[in-house]
Amino acid sequence: MIQTIGKHTVDLDYFPGWTRKSVNFSIDDGNWEMDEKFLAIVRPAGIRGTFNLCGVWLGDHSAEEYRAFYEGNEISNHVKYHPYAFDDSATYHISDDPFDEETSDPGFLYRTDESGVYHCCGARGWRLVADSKEFLRWRVIADAEAYLRLAEEARREIRAVFGPESAGGFVWPYGRQNNAVLIAGLKAAGYYGLRKSSQDGDEKGFNLPVSRMGWNCTTAHDSLLKHAALYEAFPDDGHLKYFCAGIHSIDYERSGRWDDLRAFADRFGRRPDEYYSAPIGDVFAQEDAIRAARVTESGIENPTDKTLWLLLDGGRTTVAPRASLTF
């Protein structure tokens, strides 16, 4: 965003390092074993991002171990129990019978010990085939009130481990749910963004999300290198760019694509003058700082807690947090 102010030309659209391109990741669920493999590849390359945890699953290690394990990365909220939400367009039939994985009717919901939370057959394909034997896969689903309660409980559990600055972002289990009350409640809860859990590829020119209340990853494990090549070649058009890899660390294990992740890390890692790698919240906060800057004929004022990286009359300069640059 180049501005001409009096005799001066100002270009504020830069991440730290005077680059327009950011690179990060958004990884769901908190699978310790697979996240460890993932971090062993991206961490030496200096690539950082966001891990989305479900709160209740933070029981196998101490708080100190969790903080050390995910150090340098952001932790977002992925909801306690990883539930579906009631769909505004659906009708549900609730059974009062005891729940049994093998004999319960998949056409009904069955109560759990949590108010408003039920056993359900997975909404994506009711039947799976394993070892040539058909079986049902049961998951959990929650009404809007219970879902919001579980989201808040997960946020408290995450913050008890990672501190009060964690869980600022939200990621939908199973992708964005069709529940207007729930979406409004999550927005009101103060999350900086709600991720939909899908991928955009290069459809939007790698721009930062227009709406943070429904943004996507750029790519997943099976298209990572294709989209990475497109991103690397994408020309400087004067706007900030965004590349977010997802969605589960175990995807690389199941598909045998760890080498793709290594190639990605080699391509974008250790190049801070070309690619800004930071957690998602930090990338969005840097964009906010740029938009909040005040440029007048007398100078540039930075009212935020982020450093501004800019070109002034073609030369590189910075404006420190809550400071001004006088022309």
N, C-alpha and C positions, 0 to 999 in steps of 0.2 A: 504494500500500500504506500506508494510514493506520493509525498505531499510537497508542494512548492509553497513555502511561506516566506514572503518578502524576497530576499536575495538568496535564500537557502532552500536546498532540497533535502528532504528527510525520508528515509525508508526504514520503517520500524518492523517490518515483517521478517524477523529473524529469531531463531532459537539461539540459545547459548552456543558460542563457537561460530557465529555468523553463518549458520546454515539454515535453509528453509525446510529441510527434510528431517522428520522424526522417525524413529524406529523403536517399537516396543512389542510387548506380548500381553495377552490376557488369558490366563490358564485357570480352568475351573476345577473344583472339587477337593483339592488338597490331598492328593495321593502321594504320600511321603516317598515311597520307593521310586515312583516315576518322576516326581518333581525333583528328586535328587539327581536322577540321570539328566533331566532337562537342565538343571542349574549347572551341572558339571560341564555342559557344552556352552551355555550362553554367558555364564558368569565370567570365565576367563576372557571372553571377548568384550566385556564391558557392556553387554546388552541387558537392560533392565526392563521391568514391566510390572504387572499386577497379577497376584494370585487371589482367586476368589474362593473363599472358604465358607463352610456350612456351620461353623460354630460348634455344634454338638459333637463333631468329629475330632475336636481338638483335645483328645483325652489320652493319647498314647505316649505323649512326651511332656516334659516340663515346659513352663512358660519360657524359661531361659533357652531351652533347646529350640523351641519354635522360633523365637526372635533371632537367634543366631543362624538358623537354617534359612530363613527367608530374608535375611539382612540385605538392605539395599533395594528391596522391592516393596511395592505397596500391597496391602491386604484389603480386599473388598468383600462385601457381604453377598453370600450365595444362598442364604436362607437355611435355617435349621430344618433338618430332615430332607432337604432337597425336594420340596413338594410341587405337584401341579397346583393350579388354582381353579376354582369353579369358573366355568366359561359362561359368559352372559347369554350365549346362544343355545346352551344345552339344558336339558332336563335330567335331573338325577333322581334315582330311586334308591332309598336307603333301607337296608335290611337291619332288623334288630337281632338276627341270628348271630351266634358266635362266628368269628372269622376263622376259616381254615384255608390255607393256601391251595390245598389239593381239591377240596370239594365245594368251596364257595362259588356262587354263581357270578360270572364276570359281568353280568348285566346290572349288578347292584353295587352300591358302596356299602362298606362295613365299618362300623364305629371302631375307633381306637381309644386308648386311654386319654387322649387329648381332645378337649372340646372343640368341635368344628373341624377335626382332622379325621380322614377316613382312609381305609384301604380301597384301592381301585386297581383295575387292570390298566397297564400302561396305555396311554392314549395313542402312542405311535405303534400300531400293530399289536393286536391283542395276543396273538400267538407267535411264539418263536419256535424254531426247530433246532434241537441239539441231540446229537447221537441218534438221529432218526426217530426221536420220541418227541411228540408234541407236548408242550407244557405251557402253563399260564404264567405271566410275569406280573406280579402284584407290586404296586407302588403306593405312594400316599398322595392325597389330594386334600386341599383345605378351602373352606369358604373364605371370603375376603377378610372378615374379622380375625379369624384364626391365622390366616396367612400373614397379616400385618403384625400380629402378636409374635409369630415365629420369626419374622424378619427382625423385629426389635430384640427378641431374645438372642438371636444370633449375633446382632451388633454388640450387645452387652458382653457376650461370651468372647467375641473377637477382641474387643477393647480391653477386657480383663487380661488378655495375654499380650496384645501388641500395643496397647496404649490408646489414649483418647483421640489421637489423630487418625487412627485406622478406621476401616469400614466407612469411608466417605463416599465410596461408589457402590453401586448395586448391580448385580448380574442375575438375570432370570434363570432359574433352573428350567431346562427344556425349551428355552426361548420365550419371547414375550407372550404373556397370557392375555386373553380377551376378558378383562374384568375391569370395568370403568371405576368402580369404587376403590378397588385395590390400586390401580394406577394412580389415582388422585391421592390416595393415602401415602404411597411411596414418594410421590413428588413433595407432599407436605412434610415428609419426614426429613427433608433437607439433604438428600443425596445429590452429589454434583452431577450424576448421570446414571441412566439405567441402560445397561447393555442388553441387546436382544438375543445374543448368543448365536447369531448367524454370521455370514460373511458377505462383503460387498465386491470383492475383487477390485478391479480398476474402473468400475462403472461411474464413479463420481470424480475421476481425475485425481484420486488420492488426497482430496481436500479433507480438512478436519471436519468432524461431524457438524452438520447444520443444526441438528437438534440433539442435545445430549440426553434427552429423555427417551431416546430410542435409537441408539447408535449400534453399529456392528463392528466386528473384527474385519480386517481387510481380507484375510486369507486363513485357511486351515492347513492341516498337515499334508493333505493330498494335492494341494495347489500352491504350496509355499514357494517353491523355486520358480514356478511360472510367473507368479505375481511379483516375486522379488526381482526378477529380471526386468519386468515392465517398470517397476518402481525405480530401479537403478538408472534406467535409460530415460525416465520421464524428465522433460526439460524444465528449467527454471522459468515459471510463468509469473513470478513476483508474489506468489501466495504461499502460505505455510502448507506443508504436506504431512501426511499421516500414513503410517504403515503399522498395523497392529496384527501380530500373528496369534492364532488361537488353535484349538479351543481346549483340548485336554492333553496333558503330558502323556497319558497312556495311549493316545492315538498313535504316537510314534512307535511305541512298542508293538501294538497290535498290527500295524501296517508294515513294520520293518523299515521305517523311514528315518531312523536316527541320523543316517548320513545326510539326508536332506537338511535336517536342522544344523548339522555341522557345516554344511556348505553355506547355509544362511548366515551363521555366525561368522564364518570366514569372510563373507561378502560385505557385511555391514559392521562387524566388530572392529574396535580399535581405530576408528576413523572419525574422531570427534569434530573435526573440521568439516566433515561432509554429512554426518548423521548424528542428530541429537537423540540419545537413548535415555529415557527416563520413564518412571511409572506414569500411568495414564493421567492420574490426578495432577501430576506436575506439568505434563504437556498442556492440559487444559488451563491450568493456572497461568502458564506462560502466555498462552493466547489471551487470557483475560487481562493480564498486565499490559500487553500491547494495546488492547482496545481501550484500556483505561488511561493510557498516557495522554497528556494534554500538550498540544503543540501550538504555540503562539508566535507572534513576530519577535518576542523577546527570548524565547527559548523552549525547552522541553521539561515538563514536570512529570515525575514518576511517583504517583501516590500509593504504589503497591509495595509489597515486601519482596518483589522479584527484581533482579537486575534487567534492564533493557539493553538489548544488543541491537545496534542500528548503524546505518550509513548516514553520515552527515556530509553533504556535498561530495559524496563518493568515497569518503574516508571512514574507516571503522572507528567507532567510539562506543562507550557504554554510559548508562545513567544508573547510578546505584539506587537501591531501594529507598523510597521516601526522600529522594534528592532531586535536584534540578540541574539542568545544563543551560547556561546562559549564552545566547548568541553574541 
